[in-house]
Amino acid sequence: MNIPIRFAVKEDCPRMLTLIHELALYEKAPEEVTVTLAAFEDAGFGENPIWKAFVAEKDGKIEGFALFYIRYSTWKGCRLYLEDFIVTENMRGQGIGKILFERVLKEAKDKNYVGVVWQVLDWNQPAINFYNKYNAHLEDGWLNASLSKDQIQAF
C-alpha cells in the first residue's frame, strides 16, 4: 500500500483534532480533550510552535498521525517525545502505524536525538504488542503527575 507521509500543515489541524477525539474515545476519556482548534493550531503553527507532526494519507484523507516535540532530559539529553500516535480504527492493521512510527524513528535518528519516549496505557495490549516488535523498553515504577490550569490558578 502506498501511504504518503508528510509533515503536518496548519490546514490539517481540524482533521487531526477529529482523530484526537477518536483516540480519547478509544482511551475511555473523551471528556479529557479540552483543547480548542485555535489553541491547537497556535501551538503547532503560531508564533512559537512547540509541536510537529507527521500525517499519513490515503486517497487524500488523513488516516493517521504522529505528533511529537523535543523533550530535554537532564540525565540523557534531547529526546523526541511522541505525544500522540493514532491510526483511524478502520485503517488499523494495514501498515500505516508501522510507516508512521518508523518515520518518527528516522526523524530522531536524523536529528541525532538520544532517544524516543512515549506513554502507553497498561491495558492497551494492541499498542503494547506493536511497540514490543521494536523491542521497546516499557518502564515500571513511574506514575504520571499533573496539575490542571484551575489548580495552578488556585495556587
ROSE-4610 file (N, C-alpha, C; in Angstrom, 1 decimal, always signed):
// ROSE-4610
residu = [M/M/M/N/N/N/I/I/I/P/P/P/I/I/I/R/R/R/F/F/F/A/A/A/V/V/V/K/K/K/E/E/E/D/D/D/C/C/C/P/P/P/R/R/R/M/M/M/L/L/L/T/T/T/L/L/L/I/I/I/H/H/H/E/E/E/L/L/L/A/A/A/L/L/L/Y/Y/Y/E/E/E/K/K/K/A/A/A/P/P/P/E/E/E/E/E/E/V/V/V/T/T/T/V/V/V/T/T/T/L/L/L/A/A/A/A/A/A/F/F/F/E/E/E/D/D/D/A/A/A/G/G/G/F/F/F/G/G/G/E/E/E/N/N/N/P/P/P/I/I/I/W/W/W/K/K/K/A/A/A/F/F/F/V/V/V/A/A/A/E/E/E/K/K/K/D/D/D/G/G/G/K/K/K/I/I/I/E/E/E/G/G/G/F/F/F/A/A/A/L/L/L/F/F/F/Y/Y/Y/I/I/I/R/R/R/Y/Y/Y/S/S/S/T/T/T/W/W/W/K/K/K/G/G/G/C/C/C/R/R/R/L/L/L/Y/Y/Y/L/L/L/E/E/E/D/D/D/F/F/F/I/I/I/V/V/V/T/T/T/E/E/E/N/N/N/M/M/M/R/R/R/G/G/G/Q/Q/Q/G/G/G/I/I/I/G/G/G/K/K/K/I/I/I/L/L/L/F/F/F/E/E/E/R/R/R/V/V/V/L/L/L/K/K/K/E/E/E/A/A/A/K/K/K/D/D/D/K/K/K/N/N/N/Y/Y/Y/V/V/V/G/G/G/V/V/V/V/V/V/W/W/W/Q/Q/Q/V/V/V/L/L/L/D/D/D/W/W/W/N/N/N/Q/Q/Q/P/P/P/A/A/A/I/I/I/N/N/N/F/F/F/Y/Y/Y/N/N/N/K/K/K/Y/Y/Y/N/N/N/A/A/A/H/H/H/L/L/L/E/E/E/D/D/D/G/G/G/W/W/W/L/L/L/N/N/N/A/A/A/S/S/S/L/L/L/S/S/S/K/K/K/D/D/D/Q/Q/Q/I/I/I/Q/Q/Q/A/A/A/F/F/F]
num = [1/1/1/2/2/2/3/3/3/4/4/4/5/5/5/6/6/6/7/7/7/8/8/8/9/9/9/10/10/10/11/11/11/12/12/12/13/13/13/14/14/14/15/15/15/16/16/16/17/17/17/18/18/18/19/19/19/20/20/20/21/21/21/22/22/22/23/23/23/24/24/24/25/25/25/26/26/26/27/27/27/28/28/28/29/29/29/30/30/30/31/31/31/32/32/32/33/33/33/34/34/34/35/35/35/36/36/36/37/37/37/38/38/38/39/39/39/40/40/40/41/41/41/42/42/42/43/43/43/44/44/44/45/45/45/46/46/46/47/47/47/48/48/48/49/49/49/50/50/50/51/51/51/52/52/52/53/53/53/54/54/54/55/55/55/56/56/56/57/57/57/58/58/58/59/59/59/60/60/60/61/61/61/62/62/62/63/63/63/64/64/64/65/65/65/66/66/66/67/67/67/68/68/68/69/69/69/70/70/70/71/71/71/72/72/72/73/73/73/74/74/74/75/75/75/76/76/76/77/77/77/78/78/78/79/79/79/80/80/80/81/81/81/82/82/82/83/83/83/84/84/84/85/85/85/86/86/86/87/87/87/88/88/88/89/89/89/90/90/90/91/91/91/92/92/92/93/93/93/94/94/94/95/95/95/96/96/96/97/97/97/98/98/98/99/99/99/100/100/100/101/101/101/102/102/102/103/103/103/104/104/104/105/105/105/106/106/106/107/107/107/108/108/108/109/109/109/110/110/110/111/111/111/112/112/112/113/113/113/114/114/114/115/115/115/116/116/116/117/117/117/118/118/118/119/119/119/120/120/120/121/121/121/122/122/122/123/123/123/124/124/124/125/125/125/126/126/126/127/127/127/128/128/128/129/129/129/130/130/130/131/131/131/132/132/132/133/133/133/134/134/134/135/135/135/136/136/136/137/137/137/138/138/138/139/139/139/140/140/140/141/141/141/142/142/142/143/143/143/144/144/144/145/145/145/146/146/146/147/147/147/148/148/148/149/149/149/150/150/150/151/151/151/152/152/152/153/153/153/154/154/154/155/155/155]
x = [+0.9/+0.0/+0.9/+0.6/+1.4/+0.7/+1.3/+0.8/+1.7/+1.4/+2.3/+2.4/+3.6/+3.8/+4.4/+3.9/+4.5/+4.3/+5.0/+4.8/+3.4/+2.8/+1.5/+1.6/+0.6/+0.5/-0.8/-0.9/-2.0/-3.4/-3.5/-4.8/-5.2/-4.2/-4.5/-5.1/-5.0/-5.4/-6.9/-7.9/-9.2/-9.3/-8.8/-8.8/-8.0/-6.9/-6.1/-6.8/-7.5/-8.3/-9.5/-10.0/-11.0/-10.4/-9.2/-8.6/-8.2/-7.8/-7.5/-8.8/-9.9/-11.2/-11.4/-11.1/-11.3/-10.4/-9.1/-8.2/-8.7/-9.2/-9.7/-10.9/-11.7/-12.8/-12.3/-11.3/-10.7/-10.0/-9.4/-8.8/-9.7/-11.0/-12.1/-12.0/-11.6/-11.5/-11.9/-13.1/-13.4/-13.6/-14.0/-14.2/-12.9/-11.8/-10.4/-9.9/-10.4/-10.0/-10.7/-9.9/-10.5/-9.8/-8.8/-8.1/-9.0/-9.0/-9.8/-8.9/-9.6/-8.9/-8.0/-8.4/-7.5/-6.2/-6.4/-5.2/-4.3/-4.9/-4.2/-3.4/-4.0/-3.3/-2.2/-2.4/-1.4/-0.2/-0.5/+0.6/+1.5/+0.9/+1.7/+2.2/+1.5/+1.8/+1.8/+1.7/+1.7/+3.1/+3.2/+4.5/+5.6/+5.2/+6.2/+5.7/+5.8/+5.3/+6.1/+5.3/+6.0/+5.9/+5.0/+4.9/+5.0/+5.4/+5.4/+4.6/+4.3/+3.6/+3.8/+3.8/+3.7/+2.3/+1.8/+0.5/+0.6/-0.3/-0.4/-1.7/-1.6/-2.9/-3.1/-4.4/-4.9/-6.0/-5.8/-6.8/-7.0/-6.0/-6.1/-6.7/-7.0/-7.6/-6.6/-6.4/-5.5/-6.1/-5.4/-5.9/-5.1/-4.0/-3.2/-2.2/-1.7/-0.7/+0.2/+1.3/+2.2/+2.7/+2.3/+2.6/+3.7/+4.7/+5.8/+6.4/+7.3/+8.1/+9.4/+10.3/+11.5/+11.5/+11.9/+11.9/+13.4/+13.7/+15.1/+15.2/+16.1/+16.3/+17.7/+17.7/+19.0/+19.9/+19.3/+20.1/+20.6/+19.8/+20.1/+20.4/+19.7/+19.9/+18.6/+18.6/+17.5/+16.9/+15.6/+14.8/+13.5/+13.1/+11.9/+10.8/+9.8/+8.6/+7.5/+7.0/+5.8/+4.6/+3.9/+2.7/+1.5/+1.2/+0.0/+0.4/-0.1/+0.2/-1.1/-1.8/-3.1/-3.2/-3.9/-4.4/-5.9/-6.7/-8.1/-8.5/-9.5/-9.9/-10.1/-10.7/-11.0/-9.7/-8.6/-7.4/-6.3/-6.6/-5.6/-5.4/-4.2/-3.8/-3.4/-3.2/-2.8/-1.4/-0.7/+0.7/+1.0/-0.1/+0.0/+0.8/+0.5/+1.2/+2.7/+3.0/+4.4/+5.1/+4.5/+5.1/+5.3/+4.3/+4.3/+5.4/+5.4/+6.3/+7.7/+8.0/+9.3/+9.8/+8.8/+9.2/+9.6/+8.9/+9.3/+10.7/+11.0/+12.3/+13.4/+13.1/+14.0/+14.3/+13.2/+13.4/+14.4/+14.2/+15.1/+16.5/+16.6/+18.0/+18.6/+17.9/+18.4/+18.8/+18.1/+18.4/+19.4/+19.8/+20.7/+20.3/+19.0/+18.4/+18.9/+19.0/+19.5/+18.4/+17.2/+16.1/+14.8/+13.8/+12.4/+11.6/+10.7/+10.0/+8.5/+7.6/+6.2/+5.5/+4.2/+3.4/+2.5/+2.1/+1.1/+0.3/-1.0/-1.8/-1.6/-1.5/-1.2/-2.2/-3.4/-4.4/-4.5/-3.7/-3.8/-2.8/-3.3/-2.4/-2.1/-3.0/-2.6/-1.4/-1.4/-0.3/+1.0/+0.8/+2.0/+2.6/+1.8/+2.3/+3.0/+2.5/+3.1/+4.5/+4.6/+5.9/+6.9/+6.4/+7.3/+8.0/+7.4/+8.0/+9.3/+9.4/+10.6/+11.5/+11.2/+12.0/+12.0/+10.9/+10.7/+10.8/+11.5/+11.5/+10.3/+9.5/+8.3/+8.6/+8.6/+9.1/+8.0/+8.4/+7.6/+8.0/+7.2/+7.6/+7.4/+6.9/+6.7/+5.2/+4.8/+3.4/+3.3/+2.3/+2.1/+1.6/+2.0/+1.6/+1.2/+0.2/-0.2/-0.9/-1.0/-1.8/-2.6/-3.9/-4.7/-4.5/-5.0/-5.0/-5.7/-6.8/-7.5/-6.7/-6.0/-5.2/-4.0/-3.4/-2.3/-2.8/-4.0/-4.6/-4.9/-5.3/-5.6/-4.4/-3.2/-2.0/-1.7]
y = [-1.2/+0.0/+1.2/+2.2/+3.4/+4.5/+4.7/+5.7/+6.9/+8.0/+9.2/+9.7/+10.0/+10.5/+11.9/+12.9/+14.3/+15.0/+16.1/+16.9/+17.6/+17.7/+18.3/+19.8/+20.4/+21.8/+22.3/+23.6/+24.2/+23.7/+23.5/+23.1/+21.7/+20.9/+19.6/+19.5/+20.6/+20.6/+20.2/+20.6/+20.1/+18.6/+18.0/+16.5/+15.9/+16.4/+15.9/+15.9/+17.0/+17.2/+16.1/+15.8/+14.8/+13.4/+13.2/+11.9/+11.9/+13.1/+13.2/+12.8/+13.2/+12.9/+11.4/+10.8/+9.4/+8.6/+9.1/+8.5/+8.5/+9.7/+9.9/+8.9/+8.8/+7.8/+6.4/+6.0/+4.7/+4.5/+5.6/+5.5/+5.8/+5.8/+5.9/+7.2/+8.3/+9.6/+10.7/+10.6/+11.6/+13.0/+13.1/+14.4/+15.1/+14.4/+15.0/+15.9/+15.8/+16.7/+18.0/+19.0/+20.3/+21.4/+21.0/+22.0/+22.4/+23.7/+24.3/+24.1/+24.2/+24.2/+25.4/+26.5/+27.7/+27.5/+27.0/+26.7/+25.6/+24.6/+23.5/+24.1/+24.9/+25.4/+26.4/+27.2/+28.1/+27.4/+26.3/+25.5/+24.9/+24.6/+23.9/+24.9/+26.0/+26.8/+28.3/+28.7/+30.1/+30.7/+31.7/+32.5/+31.6/+30.8/+29.9/+28.5/+27.8/+26.4/+25.5/+24.6/+23.7/+22.2/+21.9/+20.6/+20.5/+19.3/+18.9/+17.6/+17.3/+16.0/+15.5/+14.2/+13.5/+13.1/+13.2/+12.7/+11.7/+10.7/+9.6/+9.8/+9.8/+10.0/+8.8/+8.5/+7.5/+8.2/+8.2/+8.8/+10.3/+11.0/+12.4/+12.7/+11.7/+11.9/+11.4/+12.2/+11.9/+10.7/+9.6/+8.4/+8.1/+8.9/+8.7/+9.8/+10.0/+11.0/+10.6/+11.2/+11.1/+12.5/+13.0/+14.3/+14.2/+15.1/+15.0/+16.4/+16.4/+17.6/+17.1/+18.0/+17.7/+17.9/+16.9/+16.9/+16.8/+17.6/+17.6/+16.8/+15.8/+15.1/+15.5/+15.9/+16.3/+15.1/+13.9/+12.7/+12.2/+12.4/+11.8/+12.8/+14.0/+15.0/+15.1/+15.5/+15.7/+14.4/+14.3/+13.1/+13.6/+12.8/+13.1/+12.5/+13.3/+12.8/+12.6/+11.4/+11.1/+11.3/+12.4/+12.7/+12.0/+11.9/+11.2/+10.5/+9.2/+8.4/+7.6/+7.9/+7.3/+7.0/+5.9/+5.5/+5.3/+5.8/+5.6/+4.1/+3.9/+2.5/+1.6/+2.2/+1.5/+1.2/+1.9/+1.7/+0.9/+0.5/-0.2/-1.6/-2.1/-3.4/-3.4/-2.2/-2.1/-1.6/-1.4/-1.0/+0.5/+1.3/+2.7/+3.1/+2.4/+2.7/+2.4/+1.3/+1.0/+2.1/+2.5/+3.6/+4.9/+5.3/+6.5/+6.4/+5.3/+5.1/+5.1/+4.4/+4.4/+5.7/+6.5/+7.9/+8.7/+8.5/+9.2/+8.8/+7.5/+7.0/+7.6/+7.7/+8.3/+9.7/+10.5/+11.9/+12.0/+11.1/+11.1/+10.7/+9.8/+9.4/+10.5/+11.2/+12.3/+13.5/+13.7/+14.9/+14.5/+13.2/+12.7/+12.9/+12.7/+12.7/+11.4/+11.5/+10.3/+9.3/+9.5/+8.5/+9.0/+8.1/+8.5/+7.9/+8.7/+8.3/+8.6/+7.8/+8.0/+7.2/+7.3/+6.6/+5.7/+4.6/+3.7/+3.2/+3.1/+2.7/+1.2/+0.8/-0.6/-1.6/-1.2/-2.1/-2.1/-1.3/-1.2/-2.3/-3.5/-4.6/-4.5/-4.1/-4.0/-3.0/-1.9/-0.9/-1.5/-2.2/-2.8/-3.9/-4.7/-5.7/-5.0/-3.9/-3.1/-2.6/-2.0/-1.5/-2.6/-3.8/-4.9/-5.4/-5.2/-5.5/-4.7/-3.6/-2.7/-2.9/-3.9/-4.1/-2.9/-2.2/-1.0/-1.4/-0.6/-0.8/-0.1/-0.9/-0.4/-0.4/+0.9/+1.1/+0.8/+0.2/+0.1/+1.2/+1.5/+2.3/+3.8/+4.3/+5.7/+6.0/+7.0/+7.4/+8.8/+9.0/+10.3/+11.2/+12.5/+13.5/+14.7/+15.5/+16.7/+17.6/+18.9/+19.9/+20.5/+20.8/+21.4/+22.9/+23.6/+25.0/+25.6/+25.1/+25.5/+25.4/+24.3/+24.0/+25.0/+25.3/+26.2/+27.6/+28.0/+29.3/+29.5/+28.4/+28.4/+28.5/+28.3/+28.2/+29.6]
z = [+0.0/+0.0/+0.0/-0.9/-1.0/-0.1/+1.1/+2.0/+2.1/+1.6/+1.7/+3.1/+3.6/+4.9/+4.7/+5.4/+5.2/+6.6/+6.7/+7.9/+7.8/+8.9/+9.0/+8.7/+8.2/+8.0/+8.7/+8.9/+9.7/+9.2/+7.9/+7.3/+7.7/+8.2/+8.7/+10.1/+10.8/+12.2/+12.5/+11.7/+12.0/+11.9/+10.9/+10.8/+11.9/+12.3/+13.4/+14.7/+14.9/+16.1/+16.2/+15.0/+14.9/+15.4/+14.9/+15.3/+16.7/+17.3/+18.7/+19.5/+19.1/+19.8/+19.6/+18.5/+18.3/+19.2/+19.4/+20.3/+21.8/+22.1/+23.5/+23.8/+22.8/+23.0/+23.1/+22.3/+22.5/+23.8/+24.4/+25.6/+26.8/+26.5/+27.5/+28.3/+27.6/+28.3/+27.3/+26.7/+25.7/+26.3/+27.6/+28.2/+28.5/+28.4/+28.7/+27.6/+26.4/+25.3/+25.4/+25.9/+26.1/+25.2/+24.5/+23.6/+22.5/+22.2/+21.1/+19.8/+18.7/+17.4/+17.3/+17.7/+17.7/+18.5/+19.7/+20.6/+20.0/+19.4/+18.8/+17.6/+16.8/+15.6/+16.1/+17.1/+17.5/+18.1/+18.8/+19.4/+18.4/+17.2/+16.2/+15.1/+14.9/+13.7/+14.1/+15.3/+15.7/+15.8/+16.5/+16.6/+17.3/+18.2/+18.9/+18.9/+17.7/+17.6/+18.5/+19.2/+20.1/+19.7/+18.7/+18.2/+16.7/+16.3/+14.8/+14.7/+13.5/+13.4/+11.9/+11.8/+10.5/+10.3/+9.1/+8.8/+7.7/+7.8/+6.8/+6.1/+4.8/+4.0/+3.1/+2.9/+1.9/+1.1/-0.1/-1.0/-0.6/-0.2/+0.1/+1.5/+2.3/+3.6/+4.7/+5.7/+6.8/+7.6/+7.6/+8.3/+9.6/+9.8/+11.0/+11.1/+12.3/+12.5/+13.8/+13.8/+15.0/+15.3/+16.5/+16.9/+18.0/+17.8/+18.7/+19.0/+20.0/+20.3/+21.0/+21.2/+21.8/+23.3/+24.0/+25.5/+25.9/+26.9/+27.3/+28.7/+28.7/+29.9/+30.5/+31.8/+32.4/+32.5/+32.5/+32.5/+31.2/+30.1/+28.8/+27.7/+27.8/+26.7/+25.9/+24.6/+23.8/+23.3/+23.6/+23.2/+22.5/+21.5/+20.9/+21.7/+22.0/+22.8/+21.9/+21.7/+20.9/+21.7/+21.5/+22.4/+22.0/+20.7/+20.2/+18.9/+18.8/+17.7/+17.5/+16.3/+16.1/+14.6/+14.4/+13.1/+13.2/+12.3/+12.5/+12.6/+13.3/+13.6/+12.4/+11.4/+10.1/+9.3/+9.6/+8.8/+9.6/+10.8/+11.6/+11.0/+11.1/+10.6/+9.2/+8.6/+7.2/+7.0/+8.1/+8.0/+8.1/+8.3/+8.4/+9.7/+10.8/+12.0/+11.9/+11.3/+11.1/+10.3/+9.2/+8.4/+9.2/+9.9/+10.7/+11.8/+12.6/+13.7/+13.2/+12.1/+11.6/+11.0/+10.6/+10.2/+11.4/+12.5/+13.7/+14.1/+14.1/+14.4/+13.5/+12.2/+11.3/+11.7/+12.0/+12.5/+13.7/+14.6/+15.8/+15.4/+14.5/+14.0/+13.3/+12.3/+11.5/+12.4/+13.5/+14.3/+15.4/+15.5/+16.4/+17.9/+18.1/+19.4/+20.2/+21.5/+22.2/+22.5/+22.0/+22.2/+21.8/+21.9/+21.7/+22.9/+23.4/+24.6/+24.3/+25.0/+24.8/+26.0/+26.1/+27.1/+26.4/+27.0/+26.5/+27.7/+27.6/+28.7/+28.9/+30.2/+30.5/+30.1/+29.7/+29.2/+27.7/+27.0/+25.6/+25.0/+25.0/+24.6/+23.1/+22.2/+20.8/+20.6/+21.3/+21.3/+21.9/+23.0/+23.7/+22.7/+22.1/+21.1/+20.0/+19.5/+18.4/+18.9/+20.0/+20.5/+20.8/+21.2/+21.5/+20.3/+19.1/+17.8/+17.6/+18.3/+18.2/+19.4/+20.2/+21.4/+22.3/+22.4/+23.2/+24.7/+25.5/+26.9/+27.6/+28.2/+28.9/+30.4/+30.9/+32.3/+33.3/+34.4/+35.6/+36.6/+37.5/+38.7/+38.5/+37.4/+37.2/+37.2/+38.0/+38.0/+37.3/+36.5/+35.9/+36.9/+36.9/+37.8/+37.0/+37.4/+36.7/+37.6/+37.2/+37.8/+36.7/+36.9/+35.9/+35.9/+34.9/+34.9/+36.1/+36.5/+37.7/+38.9/+39.0/+40.2/+40.3/+39.1/+39.1/+39.4/+38.9/+39.2/+40.7/+41.3/+42.8/+43.6/+43.1/+43.9/+44.5]
